Amino acid sequence: MKRTSRGVRRVTARLLDVLAALYERPAGAHGYALIRACGVPARGATVYEHLARLRVDGWVTATWEQSPPGGRPARRTYTLTETGRERARRLLVERGRLAA
């Protein structure tokens, strides 16, 4: 699949949803919070696929939660990199999803 000049492979509505959700959360968010923000079914496979591609492309970092409370499984928190935040902002403005 050919990449665009911004590094992403193809810009879809779901990708824009993921980028907007991340952009609105500068401190990062775990996958389930992003799935809810994007309004997709609970499994959110496409959200995780986009997050994986964005990590490979250098737009997003992911860190595992340390010592989750109550014995629940650790969650991965996704955060836009500085470059990813800049590129996401440009793409969201260009696509009318964010005011200039």
N, C-alpha and C positions, 0 to 999 in steps of 0.2 A: 504494500500500500504506500503510495507516495505521500510524503509529508508536505505540509504547507510551509510557507516562509517562517511561520511562528513556531514550527516544531511539531504541532499536533497533526495527526493524520487526516482527520476529517472533522469538521465542526458540525455537530448535531445539536438539536434542542436539548437533549439530555446532558451533553457535555457542557453546554452553556449553563444549565441548571446546577451542575456540580461546581463549576467555576464561580458562579454567583454565590452559592452557599458557602464556599471556602472564602471568597472575598469578603463576605459579611462577617466572617469569624476570624479575625487576624491572629488570635491566639490558637487557632486550630479547632478541630472537632473530630470526634470519633465517627466511624463509619455509619452507625445506626442513626446518629443525629443528622448526618448528611442525607441519608436515605429519607428520613422524615421531612427534611427541608425541601427535598426534590419531589416529594409526593409520589413516590413509587412504592410498589408492594414490598412487604417486610424483608424479603430476601435481597432485593436490590442488586442483583447480579450486575446489571449494566453500570451502576454507580461504582462498584468495586472494580469493574473492568476499566472504566475511565480513570479511576484513581491509580491503578497499576500502570496504565500508559503514561499518565501525567508524571508519575515517579520516574519512569524510564526516561522521559523527555526532560527531566530536571525542573519541572514546574512545582512539584510537591515533594515534601519529605514526610516520612512516617516514623513515629516513635511509639514503642510499647509503653503502656502505663506501668508504673512501678508500684508494687504492693497494693493491688486493688482491695477495697474494703469488703468485708463480709464474705471473703472466700470466693467471690465471683471471678470469672475468668478475666484476664487482662484485656484491655481494649487498645486498639491502635489509634493514635491521634494523627490526623493528617493536617498539614500546614502548608500554605503556599510559600515557596522560596521567594527571595526578593525579586529575582528575575521572573518567576512565575506570577507573582502578584502584579508586577508591571505589565507583563504580557496579557494576563487575564483582564486587567482593567482596560487595556486598549481594545481587546477583542469584545468585551462586554459593551463598551461605548460604541464601537463600530457596529455591533448587532442590535443596538437600541435597548440593551438590558440594563444600562447604567448611564446616568446623566454625565455629560462631559465636564 
